[in-house]
């Protein structure tokens, strides 16, 4: 690795023939960013294009909760709500504490499943898979859409061009009841990927390098967008890994474009899932 050096108004690092350059986006002078375009599709009651720093009301396509569904249920009931607004907006996937066979944990899992059946919510039991993987592989996280989860690694959905970002449990409960949440539109950091990865390197190496070498909070509370000709050489699996670990980089989301690679993967998966 070579140390970072200024490039194109930002910072960059090199690994063999591969290069990542980071620069801060300026949506006001260059039109809307991809993040803003997706947000615009999900704004409720707003007028005009969304801008950095603006508070917006959003209706996400889906909201995922996992083992913490039990805590969210308690918050939901504390609001006085009897029924979720849109059962198809919710996804439950038990994945965090599945080896815990204690009576107390099994009761919590049973309560979550019972609530899902009562409300008509899609439910994935313990052992079915990691919730974020379920969101992607079962096609909830759709390219061009906004999906949230009560888990910090919902950034992962950005690997297929879906803006994924976390919400806290109280916000998840409010989405259950109202179908909407709020967000302050974050500043955008563009990460330009150029060239191809050297043999033996993967998406995990990319994001670890970014976290390790650009480690001065450059993307803290930013929306990261990955661009450049190097994106096309990355598999969807590599993109999902990079997007997932953008959380460790301090980003609110890690978004890849919904390009031919992503859409071909989506079509193949849709044909398999049915």
N, C-alpha and C positions, 0 to 999 in steps of 0.2 A: 504494500500500500504506500502511496505517496501522500504526504500530508495535504490537507485541504488548502486550496489557494483561491483567491478571488477570480471569478469568471462570469461573464455576462451579467454583471451587476449583482452577483450573489456569491455563493460558495460552491465548490465542487470537490469530488474525489475521483481517483482513477484506480481501476483494477484491470490490468492488462489492456485489452482493447475496449473495455467497457468504461463508461464515464457517467457519473450522476452529477448534474449541476442543479443547484437550488437557487431560486430567485423568488422574491415576493411578487405575487400577482398584483396587478393594478386594474381591477375590473372597470373602474370609472373611465379609464382611458382606452381600454381594449375590449369593450363590450362585456357581457356577462360571462362569468366563469362557468364551468360545468356544474359546480356545486350550486351556484345561484340559479342556473337553468332548471335543475332538478327541484330545488326548493320552490321555485316559482310555480311548478306544476302541483304542488301540495299545499300552497298557501290558502288559508281560509279567511275570507272577508277582507283581503288586502287589495290595493290598487297599485299599479305600476310595478316596475322591476324591483326585486329585493336588493338591498345594498348592505355592505359591510357595516356592522354595528347596529343594524336595525333589529328590533324585536318583532318576530312574526308568529302568527298562530298557524300551526301546520296539522294536516291530517295524514299521518303516516299510513303506508299501505298495510304494514303489519307491525305488531309489537310482540316480541318474544320475552317470556319469563321462564326461568328454570326452577330449581328447587326453591328459589325465593318466591315462587308463586304463592306459597302458603302465607308468607308475610304480606304479599300484595293483596291477597284475599281479605286479610284482616283490615288493611287500610281501606279497601274498597267498601267493605261493609260498614266501616266507621263513617264513611261519607253518607250513609243512609241509602245507598243504591241497592236495588233488588235484582236488576238484570243489566248485563253488559249491553252497550249500545249496538255493537256490531260483532257478533261472535266470530265471524270469518276474519276479522282483523287480528284476533288473538291467536297465539301459538304457545303451547306449553310443552316443554321438553325437560324431563328429569335427567340430569347428567352430572351433578356436582358431588353428591355424597352417596352414590349408588351402592357402595360396598358396606355402608352402614346398615346393618340388619337389626338394629335395636328396635324395640317396640315403639319408642317415641318417634323415630324417623319413619317407620312404616306407617304409623298413624298419619303423619304429615303427608306422605305420598298418597295415601288412600283419600285424604281430604281433598288434595289437589285434583286427583282423578275424578272424584265425585262432583266437584265443582265444575270441572270441564264437561262432564256428561250432562249435568243440570243446565249448563249455559250453552251447550252446543259448540264448545271450543275444541279445535284440533289438539289432540293430546298424544304425546310420544312418551311412553313409559321408560323407566330405568332400563338400560341395556340397549335401547333403540339407537343411541348415538349422541354425540355432542350436539347441543342445541344449535350452535352456529352452523355446523355442517348440515344439520337437518334443514335449516333455513335456506341454505344454498342448494342442496341436492334435491330437496322436495319443491324447489322453484318458488318459494315464498319471496326470496330476495330477488326481485326482477330487475334486469338492467333498466336504468332510467328512473327507478322508483326510489322512494325514501322508506327505509325500515329502521326501526329502533328496537333496542333490547335493554332489559334491566341487567346489563352486564357490560363491562368495559371493553370487551373484545368484539362488540358488534361492528367495529370498524372493518371487520373481515369482509362484509358484504361488498365493500368497495372493489374487491378483486374481480367482480363480474359487472362492474359499472352501476351498482346499487349504492346509493348514499346511505351508509350505515353509521349510526352514532348512538351512544349510550344515553339512557335516562335512569333516574333514580326510582326507587320503588313507589314513592308517592306520585311521581309523574306517570308511572305505568298504571297505577290505580285510576288516575284521572282520565287516562286514555281509554281504559275499559269503560268508564262511565260516560265520557263525552265524545270519544272518537278523535280527540285532538290533543295537541300539546303545544308548547311554545319553545322557541329557540332564538338566541341572539346570533344573527348571521356572522360567522367568524371571518377573520382575514384569511386569505388564501396564500399558500406557499406552493409554488410550482416546482416539481422535481423532474428535471429532464434527464431521461435515460437514453444514452447514446451508445450504439454499437451492440455487441453481444457479450454474454458472460463467458469467461474462460472455462475450459473443460473442468468438470468437478465442482463448479460453483452452482448454487441454487438461489432461489428467492430468499431463503433464510440467511444466506451470506450477504445478500444485498441489504436487507433491513438491519442486520447486525452492524454492517459497515456504516450505514447511515447513522444509526444510533450512537456508535462509538466515535465517529470522527466529526460529526456535526452535533456536538453535545453541549451547546451553550444556549439551550432553550430556544433555538431558532424557530421551531414549529410548535412550541407550547401553546395550546388552545387555538391552534390554526386548523383549517381544513387543508389537507395536503392533496394535491392533484398530481398524478404521475403522467408525464407526457414524454414525447421524443420518439425517435425511430427505434430505440431499444425496447420499447414496450411490446412491439409485435413479436419479438423473439422469445418473450416470456410466456410459459404455459399458464393456463388458468390456475393450476395448483400453485405455481410460484407466485402469481399475483395475489391469491388468497392469503398466502403466508405473509407476504410483504404488508398487505393491508391489515391483516390481523395484528401484526406486531407494530404497526404504526402507533398503537396504543402505548407501547413502551417508549416510543419516541416523543410522547406528550401530545400527539395530535388528536383532534376531535373526530377525524375521519381520514381514511386513506383511500382515495378514489382513483380508479383506473377508468379509461374510456371504454364504452361499450362498442368495441371495434369488431372486426370480422372474427378474430380468435374467440372473443367472448360470446358473440352471437352464434357462432358455429357450435361451441360447447353447449350453449343453452338449447339449441335446436336438437342436438343429439340427446341431451338429457331429457328433454320434453318427450321425445319419441320413446325413450326407455321407460320413463315414469308413467306416460299415458295421460 
